[in-house]
């Protein structure tokens, strides 16, 4: 699925099953919540924290998808074409950071 197709599928779902979009501010709060849930798993799986007895990393992909879902909702609500935005962002980073990371001593093995 392309990013454009994902934006359309989310929009279709919202308008048929979800009734309507939550407000942009509500979705921003939900995005923050979802990133926090993803961060909890990441901190336990890859960081120094351990899982509680009732926790696991089984939902890592689902939490990432939740973050993507709400981000797509926000893009749809604010008229952002994520495909175009990502391409422009990649071009910006490629131009700006053409040598930066190659010359970073911290990144050299």
C-alpha positions in Angstrom: 0.0 0.0 0.0 1.3 3.4 -0.9 1.2 6.4 1.5 -1.5 8.0 -0.7 -3.5 4.8 -0.6 -3.2 4.6 3.2 -4.4 8.2 3.5 -7.4 7.3 1.3 -8.2 4.1 3.2 -8.1 5.8 6.6 -10.3 8.6 5.3 -12.8 6.1 3.9 -12.8 4.2 7.2 -13.3 7.4 9.3 -16.2 8.5 7.1 -18.0 5.1 7.1 -17.1 3.3 10.3 -15.7 6.0 12.5 -18.5 8.5 11.7 -16.2 11.5 11.7 -12.7 12.6 12.6 -12.0 13.6 16.1 -10.8 17.3 16.3 -7.3 18.0 15.4 -6.4 18.8 19.0 -7.9 15.6 20.2 -6.0 13.6 17.6 -2.8 15.4 18.6 -3.4 14.2 22.2 -4.1 10.7 21.0 -0.9 10.7 18.9 1.0 11.7 22.0 -0.7 8.8 24.0 0.1 6.3 21.2 3.8 7.4 21.0 3.9 6.9 24.8 2.6 3.4 24.5 5.2 2.7 21.8 7.9 4.2 24.0 7.0 2.0 26.9 7.6 -1.1 24.8 10.8 0.2 23.3 12.2 1.1 26.7 11.5 -2.4 28.0 12.7 -4.3 24.9 15.7 -2.2 23.8 16.3 0.0 26.8 17.2 -0.6 30.5 13.7 -1.3 31.8 12.2 -4.8 32.1 8.7 -5.9 31.3 6.3 -6.2 34.1 4.8 -9.7 34.7 1.7 -8.9 32.6 3.6 -7.0 29.8 5.3 -8.2 26.6 6.6 -6.8 23.4 4.0 -8.6 21.4 2.2 -5.4 20.5 5.2 -3.5 19.1 3.9 -3.5 15.5 0.4 -2.7 16.6 1.6 0.3 18.6 3.6 1.5 15.6 0.5 1.1 13.4 -1.5 3.1 15.9 1.0 6.0 15.7 0.9 5.9 11.9 -2.9 5.8 11.9 -3.3 8.9 14.0 -0.6 10.7 12.0 -2.5 9.9 8.8 -5.7 11.2 10.4 -3.9 14.5 11.3 -2.5 14.7 7.7 -5.9 14.2 6.2 -7.5 16.7 8.5 -4.9 19.4 7.8 -4.6 18.8 4.0 -1.1 17.3 4.1 -0.1 15.0 1.3 2.2 12.7 3.3 3.7 11.2 0.1 4.7 14.6 -1.1 5.8 15.8 2.3 8.0 12.7 2.9 9.6 13.1 -0.5 10.4 16.8 0.1 11.7 15.9 3.6 14.0 13.3 2.2 15.3 15.7 -0.4 15.9 18.3 2.3 17.8 15.9 4.5 19.8 14.6 1.5 20.9 18.1 0.6 21.5 19.3 4.1 23.2 16.2 5.5 25.1 15.1 2.4 28.4 15.0 4.3 27.4 15.6 7.9 26.9 12.0 8.9 29.9 10.7 6.8 32.1 13.1 8.8 30.6 12.3 12.2 33.2 10.6 14.3 30.5 9.2 16.6 29.1 7.2 13.8 32.3 5.6 12.6 32.8 2.0 13.7 
